[in-house]
Amino acid sequence: MSGKIIDGRKIAREIGKELKKEVEILGKRGVIPHVAVILAGNDQASEIYVRNKRKKAGTLGIESELFRFGPDASQEEIEDRIRKLNSDNSVHGILVQLPLPGHIDRNRIASLIDPKKDVDCFHPENVGKNTIGKMNTDMVPVTATGIMKLLEFSSIAVEGKKAVVVGRSNVVGKPTAIQLLHAGATVTVCHSKTVDLKKECLEADILVVATGHAGLVTADMVKDGATVIDVGISATEDEKMVGDADFDQVKEKAGFITPVPGGVGPMTIIMLMRNVVAAAKEYQMKI
């Protein structure tokens, strides 16, 4: 048996077609979705992520504007820019690329962004709404929602299934566990203090791995026919990008599996664009 590859790029393109139509409708009403991106420091991976996000925005007809800050930028400088963007009616979404320089208080930054412009869904108000399931018109956690879309488009049942999420980050692990709960799965969250990770993983019908540790999940940790969603991404010595699961081995046991790259990554970006369009639609309803 060899697992069916879940093509995140293909699914993201399908969602993108619908978003582009929505952007065109908004344009006819005089509203061009506009996202402001704040990039602080000199992290090379962040440079690539921001470039990819802005490229995708452009293909959908979404305007993007980049605000750069050096590694020594102060908390006050970044906060001042966010306040200006909050009050700018032409800006519908604000994205602060992580990681921020170590001296910047990330939680304060997230709390300062207008929740209606918080396209990364890190503001405590949006986190709370998603926790209690009020996600219809609000900002959604982009990676977690992207994962749920992968399962939906692949016709993978969630309700009544055992889901195991490896990783408890606020960005991926926790919101993914919550969305799986909302969808009717029985969810276990594993982390660095989990006593027997292999045992927990072997019980999963749906296994989501999001730790950033290359090859953490091996074939002997995966139940036959399980769905494996690999969120992790790491670079090998020869600069090959790999995930948290040993892809070549695990795909022989999994029923479905996402590749790295080309699985969750494109879905994260398209869900970010979804949030920008949703914010612009909400603004349009007020004018």
BAFI-3210 file (N, C-alpha, C; in Angstrom, 3 decimals, decimal comma, padded with zeros to 6 digits):
// residues 287
n [1|2|3|4|5|6|7|8|9|10|11|12|13|14|15|16|17|18|19|20|21|22|23|24|25|26|27|28|29|30|31|32|33|34|35|36|37|38|39|40|41|42|43|44|45|46|47|48|49|50|51|52|53|54|55|56|57|58|59|60|61|62|63|64|65|66|67|68|69|70|71|72|73|74|75|76|77|78|79|80|81|82|83|84|85|86|87|88|89|90|91|92|93|94|95|96|97|98|99|100|101|102|103|104|105|106|107|108|109|110|111|112|113|114|115|116|117|118|119|120|121|122|123|124|125|126|127|128|129|130|131|132|133|134|135|136|137|138|139|140|141|142|143|144|145|146|147|148|149|150|151|152|153|154|155|156|157|158|159|160|161|162|163|164|165|166|167|168|169|170|171|172|173|174|175|176|177|178|179|180|181|182|183|184|185|186|187|188|189|190|191|192|193|194|195|196|197|198|199|200|201|202|203|204|205|206|207|208|209|210|211|212|213|214|215|216|217|218|219|220|221|222|223|224|225|226|227|228|229|230|231|232|233|234|235|236|237|238|239|240|241|242|243|244|245|246|247|248|249|250|251|252|253|254|255|256|257|258|259|260|261|262|263|264|265|266|267|268|269|270|271|272|273|274|275|276|277|278|279|280|281|282|283|284|285|286|287]
n.u [000,840|000,464|000,414|-002,056|-001,185|-001,763|-002,402|-001,515|-000,967|-002,616|-005,185|-005,127|-005,006|-007,568|-009,178|-008,160|-009,134|-011,823|-011,536|-010,375|-012,495|-014,160|-012,595|-012,666|-015,371|-015,537|-013,852|-015,410|-017,148|-015,707|-013,777|-010,614|-009,009|-006,520|-003,462|-001,218|002,135|004,364|007,741|010,345|013,764|016,329|015,840|016,299|014,561|012,110|012,107|011,728|009,206|007,580|007,902|006,684|004,057|003,281|003,514|001,506|-000,712|-000,671|-001,309|-003,956|-005,128|-004,972|-003,852|-000,620|001,525|004,719|006,342|009,354|011,548|014,570|016,846|017,317|015,148|012,793|010,332|008,408|008,531|007,509|004,990|003,895|003,668|001,751|-000,491|-001,004|-001,668|-003,925|-005,766|-006,008|-008,178|-007,888|-006,435|-006,971|-006,056|-003,585|-000,429|002,006|005,083|006,487|009,542|009,815|012,372|014,276|013,975|011,515|008,189|006,128|003,493|002,301|002,365|000,626|-001,750|-002,243|-003,008|-005,831|-008,587|-010,268|-008,611|-006,734|-005,208|-003,659|-004,780|-004,062|-004,737|-005,999|-008,820|-009,734|-008,598|-010,040|-012,679|-012,427|-011,861|-014,279|-015,779|-016,930|-016,661|-017,619|-017,697|-015,508|-011,941|-009,867|-007,729|-004,881|-003,177|-004,313|-006,940|-006,339|-005,436|-007,820|-009,251|-007,750|-008,378|-011,140|-011,373|-010,213|-012,007|-011,895|-013,038|-013,781|-015,368|-016,014|-013,590|-010,287|-008,004|-004,668|-002,548|000,643|002,540|002,192|001,934|000,900|000,435|000,023|-000,425|-002,320|-004,613|-005,253|-005,950|-008,244|-009,939|-010,272|-011,632|-014,028|-014,965|-015,767|-013,979|-012,164|-009,698|-006,212|-003,479|-000,085|003,259|006,499|006,640|005,154|004,725|004,785|005,161|005,065|003,100|000,798|000,639|000,217|-002,422|-003,851|-006,259|-006,160|-003,283|-001,513|001,410|003,505|006,109|008,641|010,843|012,827|011,942|010,813|008,536|008,233|007,779|006,970|005,437|002,997|-000,343|-001,722|-003,165|-003,767|-004,326|-001,881|-000,837|001,538|003,086|005,497|008,656|011,909|015,371|017,708|021,217|022,010|020,347|017,770|014,268|012,418|009,909|008,268|007,643|008,973|008,924|009,227|009,160|006,842|004,751|004,228|002,654|000,589|-002,784|-003,452|-001,318|000,464|002,800|006,094|007,936|004,723|002,356|000,870|001,857|001,136|-001,584|-001,723|-000,941|-002,997|-005,210|-004,566|-004,867|-007,568|-008,503|-007,787|-009,462|-011,934|-011,885|-011,879|-014,359|-016,042|-015,479|-016,456|-019,174|-019,818|-019,629]
n.v [-001,195|002,223|005,552|007,989|010,975|014,138|016,925|019,962|022,278|022,128|022,144|024,617|026,262|025,860|027,013|029,558|030,423|030,942|032,945|034,943|035,654|036,815|038,987|040,421|041,124|042,768|044,800|045,969|047,267|049,248|048,605|047,554|044,823|045,030|044,397|044,986|044,389|043,698|043,500|042,617|042,690|040,401|037,837|035,211|033,198|034,353|036,428|035,006|033,838|036,121|037,208|035,178|035,301|037,895|037,652|035,775|037,264|039,246|037,743|037,273|039,696|041,251|043,998|044,599|045,841|046,543|046,976|047,616|046,869|047,266|044,965|046,177|047,699|049,471|048,580|050,559|051,815|049,873|049,473|052,009|052,108|050,093|051,231|053,357|051,923|050,605|052,704|053,413|053,421|052,342|050,087|046,742|044,417|043,373|042,077|040,676|039,497|036,578|035,078|037,762|040,181|039,364|041,179|042,309|042,456|040,075|039,330|041,710|043,102|041,532|041,924|044,560|044,966|045,763|043,728|043,180|043,462|041,590|039,416|037,149|036,007|036,194|037,872|038,174|038,332|037,219|034,676|033,735|033,720|031,767|029,592|029,096|028,543|030,426|031,123|031,947|034,495|035,736|036,338|033,554|030,963|030,501|028,289|026,093|026,160|025,775|023,130|021,808|022,295|020,813|018,221|018,269|018,711|016,406|014,539|013,274|011,790|013,299|013,515|011,632|010,340|009,417|011,803|012,876|015,377|016,457|018,586|021,709|024,416|027,888|028,829|026,723|024,007|024,129|025,661|023,916|021,534|022,440|023,072|020,541|019,344|020,849|019,819|017,326|015,303|013,073|014,238|014,176|015,866|015,955|016,450|017,736|016,641|014,372|011,018|008,508|008,769|007,300|005,341|006,944|008,110|005,868|005,316|007,055|008,069|010,303|012,035|014,751|016,476|018,832|020,113|020,875|019,257|017,392|014,340|013,191|011,578|008,271|005,336|003,192|004,409|004,971|004,204|001,706|002,945|005,430|009,022|011,369|014,486|016,722|019,327|020,411|021,863|021,637|022,190|020,139|019,148|019,235|021,140|020,339|020,412|019,129|017,324|016,815|014,185|011,053|010,925|009,121|006,591|006,633|007,110|004,654|003,366|005,059|006,147|008,554|011,331|014,357|016,119|017,576|020,099|021,613|020,738|021,525|024,142|025,839|026,011|027,400|029,958|030,596|030,630|032,777|034,788|034,480|035,520|038,207|038,969|038,486|040,428|042,728|042,475|042,765|045,395|046,635|046,296|048,214|050,639]
n.w [000,000|-000,783|000,217|-000,759|-002,282|-000,978|-002,656|-001,964|-003,376|-005,654|-004,511|-003,245|-005,483|-006,535|-004,538|-004,716|-007,201|-006,658|-004,737|-006,286|-007,953|-006,040|-005,325|-007,712|-007,812|-005,554|-006,467|-008,474|-006,911|-005,893|-004,000|-003,272|-002,106|000,400|001,847|004,479|005,154|007,722|008,239|010,219|011,191|010,011|009,006|006,843|005,953|006,544|004,719|002,352|002,826|003,029|000,492|-001,059|-000,105|-000,855|-003,593|-004,166|-003,356|-005,330|-007,633|-007,212|-007,343|-005,115|-003,281|-001,911|000,618|001,786|004,859|006,149|008,843|010,612|012,349|014,790|015,373|017,372|019,879|020,069|017,565|015,800|016,909|016,548|013,760|013,385|014,649|012,904|010,599|011,521|011,605|008,978|006,429|003,922|004,160|004,677|005,846|008,216|008,484|010,478|010,076|011,410|012,684|015,136|015,999|018,942|021,117|020,839|021,959|021,203|021,885|022,720|020,321|018,734|020,123|019,665|017,042|015,065|015,555|013,374|011,263|011,565|010,004|010,374|012,528|015,302|017,335|020,668|020,843|018,426|018,627|020,795|019,740|017,757|019,348|020,605|018,439|016,666|013,673|011,234|009,824|010,738|011,303|010,530|011,858|009,974|009,133|010,474|009,450|006,787|006,900|007,574|005,266|003,433|004,290|003,847|001,008|000,166|000,827|003,323|006,166|009,277|011,549|014,420|014,286|015,473|016,254|016,309|017,354|016,996|018,657|020,205|019,667|019,661|017,173|015,322|016,448|018,710|017,614|015,481|016,784|018,084|015,910|014,820|016,910|016,826|014,471|015,165|015,849|018,043|020,033|020,659|022,030|021,574|022,873|023,901|026,427|026,390|027,276|025,856|022,785|020,396|020,895|021,163|018,603|017,004|017,438|015,948|013,557|012,060|011,733|012,715|012,318|013,722|014,479|013,620|013,692|011,844|010,292|012,569|012,914|012,187|010,082|011,710|013,578|012,635|011,966|009,827|006,894|007,938|007,910|007,223|008,064|007,385|008,808|009,456|008,467|007,348|006,568|004,963|005,054|002,423|001,487|000,898|001,280|003,934|005,851|009,081|009,149|008,080|004,942|002,671|003,848|005,471|003,691|002,616|004,416|005,124|004,434|003,278|002,592|003,147|001,123|001,620|000,293|-000,697|000,393|003,109|003,204|000,831|001,380|003,757|002,924|001,070|002,747|004,314|002,403|002,038|004,457|004,145|002,031|003,240|005,249|003,678|002,469|004,675|005,330|003,019|003,330|005,125|003,933]
ca.u [000,000|001,178|-000,554|-002,428|-000,591|-002,696|-001,733|-001,928|-000,894|-003,808|-006,351|-004,982|-005,379|-009,030|-009,702|-007,733|-010,041|-013,017|-011,139|-010,157|-013,822|-014,632|-011,809|-013,183|-016,664|-015,235|-013,292|-016,516|-017,821|-014,775|-012,931|-009,503|-008,413|-005,182|-002,811|000,063|003,032|005,458|008,867|011,379|014,917|016,999|015,679|016,213|013,340|011,007|012,150|011,125|007,780|006,912|007,893|005,668|002,725|002,985|003,331|000,165|-001,664|-000,693|-002,002|-005,386|-005,620|-004,908|-002,709|000,189|002,493|005,712|006,989|010,554|012,220|015,834|016,901|017,387|013,940|012,231|008,931|007,591|008,470|006,591|003,648|003,427|003,241|000,492|-001,571|-001,314|-002,354|-005,258|-006,634|-006,018|-009,308|-007,526|-005,770|-007,955|-005,386|-002,240|000,318|003,332|005,803|007,269|009,746|010,257|013,603|014,069|013,611|010,152|007,142|005,215|002,111|001,816|002,145|-000,587|-002,907|-002,433|-003,640|-007,290|-009,017|-010,887|-007,537|-005,775|-005,341|-002,978|-005,653|-003,301|-005,288|-006,729|-010,257|-009,958|-008,273|-011,188|-013,822|-012,183|-011,924|-015,689|-016,389|-017,596|-015,681|-018,270|-017,300|-014,349|-010,638|-009,650|-006,306|-004,650|-002,660|-005,321|-008,042|-005,799|-005,435|-009,203|-009,623|-007,103|-009,190|-012,441|-011,243|-009,795|-013,128|-011,450|-013,972|-013,198|-016,304|-015,915|-012,256|-009,268|-006,985|-003,536|-001,774|001,955|002,939|001,174|002,169|-000,271|000,269|-000,479|-000,917|-003,556|-005,781|-005,620|-006,671|-009,564|-010,780|-010,615|-012,687|-015,263|-015,421|-016,279|-012,947|-011,632|-008,368|-005,109|-002,366|001,191|004,287|007,801|006,488|004,366|005,527|004,960|004,681|004,764|001,808|-000,267|000,558|-000,321|-003,876|-004,455|-006,800|-005,625|-002,081|-000,980|002,706|003,870|007,143|009,871|011,917|012,839|011,915|010,387|007,556|008,687|006,712|006,484|004,594|001,788|-001,292|-002,041|-004,315|-003,990|-004,041|-000,771|-000,716|002,878|003,191|006,883|009,541|013,303|016,318|018,801|022,534|022,096|019,335|016,485|013,242|011,760|008,922|008,416|007,474|009,872|007,941|009,387|008,722|005,482|003,755|003,920|001,661|-000,517|-003,807|-003,239|-000,193|000,846|004,235|006,795|006,906|003,591|001,182|000,215|002,354|000,276|-002,889|-001,561|-000,933|-004,304|-006,119|-004,211|-005,541|-009,007|-008,772|-007,709|-010,683|-013,037|-011,796|-012,290|-015,823|-016,682|-015,346|-017,348|-020,548|-020,014|-019,531]
ca.v [000,000|003,490|006,591|008,961|012,267|015,269|018,004|021,249|023,318|022,018|022,578|026,065|026,906|025,833|028,029|030,831|030,820|031,531|034,211|035,928|036,126|037,705|040,217|041,146|041,698|043,891|045,865|046,647|048,078|050,281|048,156|046,682|044,254|045,591|043,876|045,593|043,385|044,232|042,572|043,182|041,818|039,967|036,392|034,903|032,435|035,311|037,139|034,124|033,706|037,372|037,307|034,250|035,808|039,056|037,149|035,186|038,381|039,875|036,903|037,309|041,068|041,877|044,891|044,362|046,892|046,026|047,924|046,965|047,383|046,593|044,113|047,007|048,522|049,469|048,199|051,743|052,057|048,918|049,754|053,239|051,752|049,343|052,183|054,073|050,992|050,372|053,838|053,629|052,687|051,666|048,836|045,807|043,378|043,649|040,844|040,845|038,250|036,011|035,610|039,139|040,248|038,876|042,209|042,770|041,709|039,588|039,321|043,087|043,426|040,841|042,514|045,927|044,966|045,757|042,345|043,051|043,479|040,604|038,320|035,956|035,491|036,067|038,740|037,364|038,298|036,241|033,361|033,349|033,401|030,482|028,554|028,752|028,099|031,477|031,359|032,132|035,715|036,300|035,832|032,152|030,598|030,154|026,929|025,139|026,134|025,139|021,684|021,328|022,319|019,651|017,047|018,408|018,520|015,022|013,697|012,496|011,978|013,752|013,237|010,316|009,780|009,747|012,687|013,169|016,534|016,474|019,988|022,478|025,845|028,744|029,118|025,563|022,864|024,379|025,933|022,737|020,638|023,024|022,906|019,123|019,140|021,403|018,956|016,075|014,302|012,928|014,803|014,116|016,752|015,467|017,487|017,249|015,936|013,158|009,871|007,480|009,394|006,262|004,741|007,905|008,263|004,641|005,284|008,137|007,967|011,518|012,420|016,054|016,682|020,246|020,373|021,398|018,286|016,569|012,885|012,770|010,496|007,198|004,440|002,339|005,219|005,307|003,117|001,428|003,665|006,725|010,251|012,077|015,881|017,125|020,790|020,799|022,048|021,819|022,054|019,199|019,702|019,493|022,168|019,751|020,694|017,913|017,552|016,131|012,747|010,425|010,797|007,926|005,409|006,779|007,051|003,251|002,897|006,003|006,165|009,847|012,037|015,609|016,241|018,799|021,147|021,384|020,240|022,507|025,490|026,621|026,212|028,473|031,238|030,897|030,980|034,150|035,621|034,392|036,465|039,569|039,193|038,561|041,727|043,736|042,328|043,353|046,844|047,073|046,295|049,386|051,907]
ca.w [000,000|-000,794|000,517|-001,770|-001,987|-000,947|-003,380|-001,416|-004,413|-006,493|-003,734|-003,056|-006,751|-006,645|-003,624|-005,253|-008,287|-006,055|-004,115|-007,340|-008,347|-004,986|-005,440|-008,871|-007,418|-004,672|-007,286|-009,147|-005,887|-005,470|-002,893|-003,646|-000,892|000,600|003,048|004,851|005,727|008,528|008,295|011,089|011,341|008,773|008,868|005,416|005,700|006,558|003,440|001,346|003,124|002,691|-000,973|-001,565|000,248|-001,689|-004,958|-004,244|-003,297|-006,643|-008,613|-006,907|-007,448|-003,789|-003,113|-000,714|000,898|002,725|005,773|006,662|010,026|010,850|013,544|016,000|015,484|018,723|020,060|019,819|016,123|015,175|017,418|015,908|012,404|013,474|014,948|011,666|009,702|012,083|011,307|007,533|005,875|002,670|004,542|005,235|006,619|008,713|008,726|011,071|009,811|012,507|014,038|015,351|016,797|020,307|022,094|020,567|022,656|020,175|022,370|022,667|018,915|018,294|020,796|019,206|015,719|015,021|015,305|012,060|010,271|012,052|009,037|010,886|013,590|016,543|018,374|021,651|020,537|017,362|019,182|021,615|018,878|017,119|020,371|020,866|017,197|015,888|012,620|009,941|009,128|011,415|010,894|010,890|011,939|008,572|008,910|010,944|008,485|005,595|007,145|007,497|003,849|002,809|004,629|003,182|-000,434|-000,067|001,286|004,477|007,272|010,539|012,643|015,027|014,126|016,472|015,702|017,184|016,916|017,640|018,683|020,931|019,474|019,498|015,749|014,577|017,217|019,464|016,761|014,701|017,696|018,325|014,723|014,722|017,909|016,284|013,374|015,714|016,127|019,397|019,783|021,619|021,689|022,107|022,944|024,376|027,703|026,181|027,737|024,822|021,553|019,406|021,248|020,851|017,149|016,409|017,617|015,167|012,206|011,447|012,475|012,303|012,964|013,567|015,481|013,040|013,889|010,632|010,426|013,909|012,801|011,302|009,621|012,792|014,460|011,878|011,747|008,428|006,354|008,588|007,176|007,848|007,647|007,824|008,812|009,690|007,322|007,745|005,462|005,193|004,745|000,979|001,228|000,540|002,275|004,418|006,894|010,366|008,906|007,111|003,861|001,836|004,601|005,995|002,614|002,338|005,389|005,235|003,397|002,647|003,196|002,488|000,873|002,014|000,258|-001,588|001,101|003,984|002,950|-000,068|002,003|004,741|002,209|000,477|003,837|004,662|001,412|002,362|005,538|003,597|001,260|004,205|005,901|002,700|002,297|005,848|005,176|001,946|003,827|005,991|003,190]
c.u [000,875|000,159|-000,823|-001,876|-001,667|-001,965|-002,242|-001,900|-002,159|-005,043|-006,309|-005,356|-006,891|-009,663|-009,359|-008,634|-011,287|-012,692|-010,956|-011,481|-014,372|-013,903|-012,320|-014,520|-016,451|-014,704|-014,364|-017,298|-016,892|-013,867|-011,869|-008,890|-006,938|-004,618|-001,474|000,895|004,165|006,527|009,988|012,520|015,503|016,961|015,430|014,953|012,128|010,942|011,455|009,623|007,014|006,827|006,823|004,254|002,336|002,776|001,940|-000,901|-001,803|-001,454|-003,518|-005,981|-005,665|-003,667|-001,942|001,234|003,423|006,325|008,147|011,092|013,503|015,806|016,947|016,169|013,342|010,781|008,025|007,452|007,454|005,158|003,066|002,940|001,921|-000,676|-001,984|-002,071|-003,764|-006,236|-006,737|-007,113|-009,001|-006,839|-006,775|-007,325|-003,992|-001,591|001,681|004,062|006,625|008,431|010,133|011,602|013,323|013,615|012,198|009,144|006,074|003,757|001,504|001,505|000,832|-001,835|-003,225|-003,148|-005,159|-007,756|-009,623|-009,852|-006,480|-005,812|-004,573|-003,762|-004,879|-003,842|-006,105|-008,235|-010,558|-009,634|-009,454|-012,386|-013,641|-012,253|-013,358|-016,463|-017,105|-016,679|-016,311|-017,776|-016,064|-013,045|-010,464|-008,155|-005,879|-004,145|-003,691|-006,481|-007,591|-005,785|-006,846|-009,692|-008,978|-007,926|-010,524|-012,344|-010,836|-010,848|-012,717|-012,358|-013,224|-014,082|-016,170|-014,538|-011,347|-008,189|-005,904|-002,754|-000,463|002,504|001,827|001,372|000,850|-000,573|-000,383|-001,156|-002,249|-004,745|-006,202|-006,399|-008,088|-010,469|-011,173|-011,704|-014,031|-015,848|-015,857|-015,262|-012,689|-010,145|-007,417|-004,010|-001,110|002,246|005,552|007,717|005,629|005,232|005,809|004,371|004,279|003,393|000,658|-000,455|-000,082|-001,834|-004,599|-005,020|-006,300|-004,465|-001,531|000,322|003,200|004,896|008,391|011,076|011,886|012,842|011,482|009,457|008,025|007,550|006,140|005,630|003,237|000,927|-001,555|-003,281|-004,583|-003,714|-002,959|-000,652|000,574|003,033|004,644|007,664|010,936|014,176|017,415|020,127|022,703|020,973|018,033|015,487|012,504|010,803|009,246|008,272|008,509|009,012|008,048|008,921|007,245|004,439|003,372|002,886|000,421|-001,540|-003,710|-002,060|000,083|002,356|004,781|007,950|005,719|002,351|000,479|000,626|001,477|-001,095|-002,834|-001,627|-002,310|-005,334|-005,823|-004,899|-007,050|-009,366|-008,723|-009,000|-011,887|-013,049|-012,254|-013,804|-016,572|-016,619|-016,334|-018,795|-020,850|-020,033|-020,714]
c.v [001,246|004,602|007,518|010,326|013,347|016,476|019,361|022,363|023,317|022,533|024,086|026,814|026,951|026,898|029,420|031,330|031,492|032,867|035,300|036,500|037,109|039,040|041,065|041,808|042,907|045,079|046,660|047,537|049,133|049,903|047,198|046,124|044,634|045,049|044,579|044,540|044,083|043,166|043,229|042,184|041,432|038,452|036,035|034,103|033,361|036,092|036,307|034,017|034,956|037,536|036,398|034,743|036,984|038,649|036,571|036,275|039,025|039,067|036,928|038,709|041,798|042,766|044,524|045,455|046,402|047,164|047,194|047,679|046,578|045,770|044,901|047,903|048,393|048,990|049,361|052,015|051,141|049,175|051,003|052,947|051,007|050,273|052,951|053,182|050,677|051,459|054,147|052,777|051,979|050,331|047,920|044,728|043,796|042,314|041,196|039,512|037,833|035,206|037,082|039,114|039,967|039,908|042,749|041,859|041,308|039,638|040,716|043,500|042,804|041,483|043,912|045,996|044,946|044,330|042,138|043,073|042,413|039,344|037,063|035,309|035,216|036,948|037,893|037,273|037,258|034,823|032,846|032,946|032,042|029,333|028,120|028,477|029,133|031,919|031,743|033,355|036,346|035,793|034,384|031,883|029,937|028,733|025,888|025,027|025,511|023,625|021,114|021,321|021,155|018,388|017,084|018,105|017,090|014,022|012,754|012,802|012,362|013,357|011,801|009,676|010,197|010,580|012,929|014,321|016,533|017,896|020,815|023,982|026,599|029,002|027,959|024,527|023,090|024,707|024,758|021,749|021,139|022,836|021,448|018,762|019,641|020,517|017,574|014,987|014,210|013,221|014,611|015,044|016,228|016,566|016,891|016,484|014,674|011,929|008,878|007,996|008,351|005,655|005,666|008,021|007,053|004,526|006,241|007,672|009,153|011,979|013,714|016,283|018,090|020,629|021,041|020,512|017,281|015,079|012,370|011,562|009,505|006,228|003,591|003,091|005,519|004,075|002,932|002,206|005,013|007,875|011,012|013,474|016,429|018,639|021,248|020,996|022,380|021,635|021,074|019,864|020,009|020,420|021,606|020,033|019,408|018,264|016,836|014,622|012,272|010,029|009,476|006,662|005,490|006,658|005,614|002,681|003,783|005,806|007,433|010,515|013,322|015,634|017,527|018,994|020,737|020,843|021,347|023,942|026,330|026,912|027,313|029,829|031,569|031,220|032,379|035,116|035,614|035,403|037,908|039,899|039,319|039,914|042,834|043,679|042,958|044,875|047,364|047,167|047,544|050,697|052,072]
c.w [000,000|-000,667|-000,661|-001,368|-002,032|-001,515|-002,892|-002,448|-005,270|-005,757|-003,513|-004,328|-006,915|-005,750|-004,148|-006,375|-007,728|-005,385|-005,161|-007,833|-007,319|-005,034|-006,604|-008,552|-006,514|-005,467|-008,000|-008,184|-005,293|-004,320|-003,426|-002,362|-000,785|001,913|003,246|005,574|006,463|008,661|009,089|011,243|010,003|008,605|007,402|005,068|005,654|005,258|002,363|001,559|002,711|001,171|-001,571|-001,276|-000,633|-003,158|-005,133|-004,208|-004,676|-007,672|-008,414|-007,055|-006,122|-003,724|-001,849|-000,601|001,998|003,535|006,442|007,898|010,231|012,124|014,851|016,166|016,875|018,720|019,665|018,323|015,444|015,636|016,762|014,490|012,427|013,762|013,697|010,695|010,203|011,667|009,810|006,891|004,564|002,921|005,227|006,102|007,023|009,071|009,298|010,919|011,034|011,950|014,030|016,074|018,265|021,310|021,893|021,264|021,640|020,625|022,363|021,245|018,428|018,872|020,296|017,858|015,860|014,707|013,921|010,930|010,565|011,193|009,432|012,024|014,891|017,661|019,354|021,377|019,464|017,810|020,006|020,774|018,213|018,109|020,639|019,585|016,377|014,756|011,281|009,177|009,730|010,804|011,378|010,986|010,631|008,353|009,323|009,957|007,179|005,720|007,010|006,049|003,093|003,059|003,895|001,689|-000,782|000,393|002,410|005,659|008,539|011,721|013,123|014,938|015,288|015,788|016,738|016,560|017,698|017,525|019,304|020,784|019,341|018,033|015,008|015,475|017,898|018,562|015,900|015,553|017,926|017,115|014,512|015,730|017,401|015,190|013,853|015,950|017,625|019,307|020,966|021,130|022,374|022,022|023,552|025,684|027,582|026,461|026,625|023,512|020,517|019,654|020,855|019,341|016,486|016,549|016,682|013,834|011,378|012,309|011,891|013,055|012,664|014,625|014,912|013,268|012,735|010,951|011,779|013,852|011,742|011,013|010,752|013,797|013,829|011,656|010,257|008,005|006,978|007,631|007,920|007,240|008,241|007,681|008,909|008,404|007,825|006,515|005,852|004,824|003,264|000,506|000,667|001,651|002,639|005,552|008,185|010,227|007,889|005,912|003,105|002,533|004,969|004,889|002,266|003,307|005,430|004,121|002,571|003,345|002,421|002,272|001,481|001,042|-000,611|-000,925|001,860|003,639|002,034|000,534|003,051|004,046|001,644|001,552|004,367|003,697|001,629|003,439|005,050|002,844|002,202|004,901|004,962|002,482|003,470|005,783|004,133|002,408|004,660|005,222|002,227]
res [m|s|g|k|i|i|d|g|r|k|i|a|r|e|i|g|k|e|l|k|k|e|v|e|i|l|g|k|r|g|v|i|p|h|v|a|v|i|l|a|g|n|d|q|a|s|e|i|y|v|r|n|k|r|k|k|a|g|t|l|g|i|e|s|e|l|f|r|f|g|p|d|a|s|q|e|e|i|e|d|r|i|r|k|l|n|s|d|n|s|v|h|g|i|l|v|q|l|p|l|p|g|h|i|d|r|n|r|i|a|s|l|i|d|p|k|k|d|v|d|c|f|h|p|e|n|v|g|k|n|t|i|g|k|m|n|t|d|m|v|p|v|t|a|t|g|i|m|k|l|l|e|f|s|s|i|a|v|e|g|k|k|a|v|v|v|g|r|s|n|v|v|g|k|p|t|a|i|q|l|l|h|a|g|a|t|v|t|v|c|h|s|k|t|v|d|l|k|k|e|c|l|e|a|d|i|l|v|v|a|t|g|h|a|g|l|v|t|a|d|m|v|k|d|g|a|t|v|i|d|v|g|i|s|a|t|e|d|e|k|m|v|g|d|a|d|f|d|q|v|k|e|k|a|g|f|i|t|p|v|p|g|g|v|g|p|m|t|i|i|m|l|m|r|n|v|v|a|a|a|k|e|y|q|m|k|i]
***
